[in-house]
Amino acid sequence: MNVLSSVIDPRMGGPQRRSLDVATRLQERGIETSFLIPTGSDEFDDAATEAGFRTHRLSVPRIRPPKRVAETLKFLATFFQVVKKITGVIESESIDLVHANMSLNFQTALAAAETDTPLAWHFNDTLVPTPARQIASVLGRRWADELVVAADAVHDFYFPSSTESRTLYAPVDVDEFDPETVNADEEHLRAEFSISPDVPIVGTVGNLNPIKGHKYLLRAVADIVDHGQKVVVLIAGASLDSRQGYYQRLQDLKSSLGLEQTVQFIGFRSDVPELLSLFDLFVLPSVAEACPMAVLEAMAMECPIVATSVGGVPNLLPGPKYGWVVPSEDADALSAGIESALSAPEQRRECATNARERVESEFSLSACVDRHESLYRDLTAELSAE
């Protein structure tokens, strides 16, 4: 079976990483994948090529927010030309199935429909503005042979309840994120951040972006400190060039709340498994998510979790036996959840153990590969039966 996996962003992100990891495992099952990657960054193309996969690079303009009118006009002006080029790839490569990753992957979806190639259209976020969301919803139901969503909340965002879809959660590598094999030097890490051995560490991981809800975490921490709780908070994540104003606002808020000795912004980290093993508690304060990888990675590392009830979080943590889930955009609720978790070490351990078991059975890379294979074989079998 030959699968064409298409993305609309050439950088290396969640959908790209999932696609590449899954494709590598599917080779062992007789399913070959090639990748359609837009021109621009070579990050994903380099990773796919290094892994031995065939890639196709095309200029694929995207529909953009209203302020970026010129780019949207380019998307419209070149739309059918791009569709024709993708159609050529599908036909010349004898593609059996197209997997259109990402919600606004319009050109690839139409190319699959025009060539009568089975199409799995994978919707992966809940941040698309209303006009584009409505267009994607209509075209998805019209062109896709199977609608795929990254979490149940993504289905609810795009489609009526009567619309059928298949949920494919993002996978976590349970071998990389394994508390039994990650050798973290806690003493060294505490020394790096100047944290005493007796002080609990609360942490979060995610680029500094408003949807990650850091301001609610800061306000929650200020409340906790006011209640007399000793704690240090580590915020790991890159300060993006496009978000420098947001980063400065967070620094100003940290200062105004008197958290200079409590909260540390530690920037991008390549040692996330080691950090998670250091945290006494992982917090996801997001205001919007689909299926947050940071939560899955914390679950895999047996790091207790307090997370806001956004996107797929309630599916990942479906009850108090797995962690603490609180309303989003509510610093008081977040504060209460963190305080409750910190005051219950035995419950934290039980939740962490249960969460690891859940990841292994439901959200591992192996489980994700199984679900991709089932999707692909179901779609091609349906075509053969027609």
C-alpha positions as MATLAB code, in Angstrom:
seq = 'MNVLSSVIDPRMGGPQRRSLDVATRLQERGIETSFLIPTGSDEFDDAATEAGFRTHRLSVPRIRPPKRVAETLKFLATFFQVVKKITGVIESESIDLVHANMSLNFQTALAAAETDTPLAWHFNDTLVPTPARQIASVLGRRWADELVVAADAVHDFYFPSSTESRTLYAPVDVDEFDPETVNADEEHLRAEFSISPDVPIVGTVGNLNPIKGHKYLLRAVADIVDHGQKVVVLIAGASLDSRQGYYQRLQDLKSSLGLEQTVQFIGFRSDVPELLSLFDLFVLPSVAEACPMAVLEAMAMECPIVATSVGGVPNLLPGPKYGWVVPSEDADALSAGIESALSAPEQRRECATNARERVESEFSLSACVDRHESLYRDLTAELSAE';
ca = [
       0.000    0.000    0.000;
       1.307    3.461   -0.930;
       0.166    6.348    1.267;
       0.698   10.032    0.548;
       0.854   11.924    3.837;
       0.391   15.673    3.371;
       1.007   18.567    5.767;
       0.502   22.308    5.271;
       3.409   23.438    7.451;
       7.000   22.446    6.584;
       8.242   22.908   10.133;
       8.579   20.041   12.612;
       5.552   20.008   14.903;
       3.127   17.548   16.427;
       1.389   16.366   13.217;
       4.705   16.079   11.395;
       6.340   14.116   14.188;
       3.359   11.779   14.497;
       3.268   11.191   10.746;
       6.964   10.361   10.588;
       6.970    8.095   13.641;
       3.909    6.211   12.417;
       5.252    5.897    8.872;
       8.458    4.349   10.171;
       6.560    1.639   12.040;
       4.104    1.043    9.186;
       6.936    0.089    6.847;
       7.272   -3.119    8.848;
       3.624   -3.861    8.010;
       3.895   -3.390    4.253;
       2.635    0.205    4.155;
       4.928    2.687    2.421;
       4.544    6.415    2.999;
       5.745    9.399    1.002;
       5.325   12.965    2.193;
       3.944   16.058    0.487;
       5.622   19.024    2.170;
       5.234   22.728    1.308;
       8.283   24.734    0.399;
       9.752   26.906    3.109;
      11.520   25.472    6.131;
      13.480   22.278    5.437;
      13.052   20.987    8.976;
      10.441   18.308    8.316;
      11.805   17.465    4.875;
      15.274   16.883    6.305;
      13.894   14.597    9.022;
      11.788   12.594    6.583;
      14.605   12.305    4.030;
      17.089   11.258    6.701;
      14.648    8.543    7.765;
      14.631    7.244    4.195;
      11.262    8.511    3.005;
      10.458   10.007   -0.383;
       9.290   13.623   -0.194;
       7.579   15.958   -2.660;
       8.054   19.711   -2.215;
       5.502   22.095   -3.684;
       4.626   25.718   -3.123;
       1.304   25.362   -1.284;
      -0.026   28.747   -0.108;
      -2.319   28.634    2.921;
      -5.460   30.493    3.816;
      -4.473   33.074    6.422;
      -6.085   35.295    9.096;
      -7.891   38.423    7.811;
      -4.912   40.723    8.459;
      -2.723   38.723    6.065;
      -4.773   39.502    2.984;
      -1.960   39.142    0.445;
      -1.237   35.562    1.472;
      -4.898   34.583    1.341;
      -5.202   36.127   -2.124;
      -2.219   34.042   -3.215;
      -3.932   30.955   -1.788;
      -7.044   31.691   -3.863;
      -5.155   32.642   -7.043;
      -3.032   29.478   -7.087;
      -5.572   27.058   -5.632;
      -6.457   25.025   -8.719;
      -2.904   25.132  -10.051;
      -1.673   23.584   -6.792;
      -4.465   20.988   -6.866;
      -3.356   19.982  -10.369;
       0.244   19.521   -9.202;
      -0.821   17.383   -6.254;
      -3.038   15.354   -8.567;
       0.060   14.709  -10.660;
       1.932   13.402   -7.620;
      -0.940   11.073   -6.684;
      -1.138    9.641  -10.191;
       2.593    9.378  -10.912;
       3.336    7.730   -7.574;
       0.403    5.268   -7.799;
      -0.905    6.451   -4.445;
      -3.492    4.144   -2.865;
      -4.569    6.494   -0.069;
      -4.126   10.137    0.892;
      -3.801   11.252    4.510;
      -4.381   15.015    4.608;
      -2.974   16.111    7.941;
      -4.128   19.382    9.501;
      -7.505   21.043    9.347;
      -7.003   23.495    6.452;
      -5.397   21.066    4.002;
      -7.789   22.026    1.197;
      -5.679   21.520   -1.926;
      -4.631   17.973   -1.033;
      -8.180   17.040   -0.086;
      -9.569   18.180   -3.442;
      -6.750   16.450   -5.347;
      -7.638   13.176   -3.631;
     -11.324   13.654   -4.399;
     -10.649   14.415   -8.076;
      -8.511   11.291   -8.498;
     -10.972    9.080   -6.590;
      -8.216    8.244   -4.117;
      -9.438    7.333   -0.617;
      -9.000   10.361    1.624;
      -8.510   10.508    5.383;
      -8.728   14.187    6.370;
      -7.173   14.702    9.796;
      -8.518   17.668   11.802;
      -6.137   18.512   14.601;
      -6.914   21.833   16.309;
      -9.581   24.091   17.774;
      -8.112   27.502   16.954;
      -9.294   28.031   13.365;
     -11.355   31.242   12.929;
     -15.049   30.783   12.206;
     -15.159   31.372    8.409;
     -12.307   28.939    7.741;
     -13.703   26.462   10.276;
     -17.089   26.459    8.530;
     -15.492   25.983    5.105;
     -13.343   23.108    6.384;
     -16.374   21.493    7.995;
     -18.419   21.575    4.802;
     -15.599   20.438    2.516;
     -14.495   17.768    4.948;
     -17.931   16.182    4.926;
     -18.085   16.457    1.139;
     -14.625   15.236    0.120;
     -13.297   12.962    2.872;
     -13.904    9.238    2.880;
     -13.041    9.278    6.579;
     -12.987   12.276    8.883;
     -10.256   11.916   11.488;
      -9.971   14.077   14.610;
      -7.201   14.481   17.171;
      -9.672   14.431   20.076;
     -13.416   14.331   20.636;
     -13.356   18.076   21.317;
     -11.977   18.639   17.813;
     -14.984   16.804   16.352;
     -17.322   19.016   18.358;
     -15.499   22.135   17.133;
     -15.913   21.313   13.431;
     -18.817   18.965   12.928;
     -22.446   18.409   13.929;
     -22.955   15.640   16.456;
     -24.507   13.417   13.779;
     -21.309   13.480   11.680;
     -19.185   10.372   12.062;
     -15.440   10.622   12.614;
     -12.582    8.491   13.844;
     -10.410    9.687   16.718;
      -6.649    9.238   16.371;
      -4.870   10.571   19.431;
      -1.308   11.766   19.138;
       1.152    9.159   20.431;
       3.762    9.464   23.127;
       6.964    7.454   22.992;
       6.665    5.432   26.202;
      10.256    4.229   25.794;
      11.689    7.745   25.693;
       9.332    8.947   28.426;
       9.870    6.081   30.861;
      10.484    6.819   34.544;
      12.326    3.510   34.868;
      14.992    4.407   32.322;
      15.270    8.221   32.424;
      18.341    8.939   34.509;
      17.746   12.394   35.878;
      20.248   13.863   38.307;
      17.818   15.564   40.690;
      20.580   17.048   42.801;
      22.213   18.598   39.745;
      18.915   19.951   38.393;
      17.936   21.449   41.738;
      21.354   23.067   41.929;
      20.953   24.450   38.386;
      17.751   26.216   39.439;
      18.907   26.951   43.026;
      16.064   24.954   44.602;
      16.438   23.519   48.105;
      15.816   19.758   48.497;
      12.743   20.309   50.695;
      10.871   22.658   48.327;
       8.188   21.150   46.019;
       8.604   21.869   42.331;
       5.627   22.665   40.124;
       6.342   22.805   36.417;
       4.835   23.309   33.017;
       6.166   22.792   29.483;
       5.003   24.717   26.425;
       6.046   27.617   24.221;
       5.159   31.031   25.616;
       1.896   31.599   23.784;
      -1.320   33.157   25.170;
      -3.326   29.971   24.578;
      -1.082   28.198   27.094;
      -2.623   30.239   29.895;
       0.558   31.155   31.752;
      -1.030   34.255   33.274;
      -3.571   32.083   35.077;
      -0.778   29.910   36.409;
       1.068   32.962   37.756;
      -2.057   34.224   39.506;
      -2.757   30.769   40.912;
       0.797   30.525   42.242;
       0.502   33.939   43.889;
      -2.598   32.677   45.703;
      -0.791   29.510   46.805;
       2.153   31.487   48.155;
      -0.239   33.799   50.024;
      -1.618   30.678   51.726;
       1.865   29.872   53.047;
       2.789   27.066   50.623;
       6.499   26.833   49.853;
       6.939   26.083   46.157;
       9.130   26.821   43.145;
       7.549   26.998   39.694;
       9.561   26.198   36.564;
       8.086   27.331   33.232;
       9.849   25.600   30.342;
       9.207   26.809   26.825;
      10.628   28.976   24.089;
       9.919   32.691   23.991;
       8.926   33.009   20.340;
      10.110   35.999   18.300;
       6.483   36.718   17.391;
       5.439   36.690   21.059;
       8.009   38.938   22.715;
       5.303   41.346   23.880;
       3.478   38.480   25.577;
       6.680   37.315   27.267;
       7.298   40.810   28.627;
       3.729   40.984   29.955;
       4.316   37.705   31.787;
       7.519   39.064   33.299;
       5.694   42.205   34.398;
       2.900   40.130   35.939;
       5.405   37.924   37.735;
       7.029   41.027   39.224;
       3.740   42.682   40.202;
       2.619   39.507   41.987;
       5.850   39.296   43.976;
       6.912   35.994   42.431;
      10.533   36.877   41.629;
      11.824   34.192   44.024;
       9.125   31.661   43.169;
       8.753   31.493   39.372;
      11.526   30.855   36.851;
      11.155   31.037   33.077;
      13.781   28.521   31.989;
      13.357   28.731   28.198;
      13.479   25.911   25.677;
      14.700   22.613   27.112;
      15.829   19.466   25.332;
      15.695   17.427   28.559;
      11.910   17.317   29.016;
      11.814   13.720   30.357;
      14.397   14.647   32.999;
      12.465   17.789   33.928;
       9.239   15.831   34.297;
      10.973   13.403   36.621;
      12.024   16.396   38.723;
       8.558   17.963   38.989;
       6.427   17.095   41.992;
       3.473   18.292   39.923;
       2.928   19.117   36.256;
       0.394   21.851   35.469;
      -1.293   22.542   32.138;
      -3.050   25.942   32.491;
      -4.080   26.194   28.809;
      -7.164   28.011   27.565;
      -7.300   25.941   24.345;
      -5.798   22.638   23.191;
      -6.567   19.677   20.947;
      -4.672   16.698   22.350;
      -1.832   18.220   24.402;
       1.380   16.237   24.061;
       2.718   17.781   27.255;
      -0.004   16.024   29.259;
       0.683   12.688   27.558;
       4.393   13.034   28.256;
       3.743   13.850   31.912;
       1.430   10.840   32.147;
       4.116    8.610   30.648;
       6.701    9.913   33.132;
       4.389    9.247   36.095;
       4.358   12.936   36.912;
       1.131   13.931   38.733;
      -0.997   16.369   36.742;
      -3.304   19.326   37.264;
      -4.783   20.384   33.924;
      -7.526   22.631   32.649;
     -10.555   21.030   31.025;
      -9.760   22.005   27.442;
      -9.740   20.026   24.217;
      -8.893   16.372   24.721;
      -7.768   16.726   28.347;
     -10.946   15.110   29.772;
     -10.335   12.160   27.424;
      -6.744   11.829   28.574;
      -7.615   12.194   32.271;
     -11.171   10.807   32.480;
     -11.652   11.018   36.216;
      -9.943   11.780   39.547;
      -8.032    8.487   39.549;
      -5.764    9.949   36.835;
      -5.273   13.555   37.909;
      -6.900   16.876   38.746;
      -8.937   18.547   35.984;
     -10.166   22.095   36.617;
     -12.020   24.783   34.618;
      -9.932   26.890   32.259;
      -9.349   30.643   32.577;
      -9.990   30.387   36.323;
      -6.961   31.123   38.493;
      -8.872   30.313   41.691;
      -9.848   26.850   40.435;
      -6.295   26.226   39.236;
      -4.922   27.317   42.600;
      -7.315   24.992   44.426;
      -6.351   22.074   42.203;
      -2.616   22.626   42.740;
      -3.039   22.992   46.499;
      -5.166   19.861   46.647;
      -2.577   17.861   44.727;
       0.396   19.140   46.729;
      -1.355   18.280   49.989;
      -2.047   14.668   48.933;
       1.249   12.885   48.129;
      -0.243    9.395   48.244;
      -3.061   10.357   45.876;
      -0.507   11.963   43.572;
       1.445    8.703   43.407;
      -1.701    6.671   42.691;
      -2.806    9.060   39.938;
       0.645    9.006   38.379;
       0.730    5.205   38.314;
      -2.745    4.998   36.794;
      -1.866    7.618   34.197;
       1.228    5.697   33.092;
      -0.827    2.533   32.662;
      -3.406    4.455   30.634;
      -0.752    5.897   28.326;
       0.749    2.483   27.704;
      -2.582    0.960   26.715;
      -4.245    3.858   24.889;
      -1.736    6.513   23.789;
       1.537    4.750   23.045;
       3.164    4.937   19.639;
       2.358    1.258   19.133;
      -1.348    1.882   19.769;
      -1.281    4.873   17.414;
       0.328    2.797   14.655;
      -2.315    0.096   15.103;
      -5.071    2.679   14.662;
      -3.447    4.198   11.581;
      -3.094    0.771   10.001;
      -6.732   -0.027   10.752;
      -7.812    3.289    9.211;
      -5.770    2.752    6.060;
      -6.805   -0.853    5.533;
     -10.474   -0.059    6.163;
     -10.431    2.715    3.571;
      -8.659    0.723    0.877;
     -10.832   -2.327    1.555;
     -13.947   -0.206    1.081;
     -12.639    0.973   -2.283;
     -11.858   -2.593   -3.382;
     -15.355   -3.688   -2.399;
     -17.059   -1.039   -4.523;
];
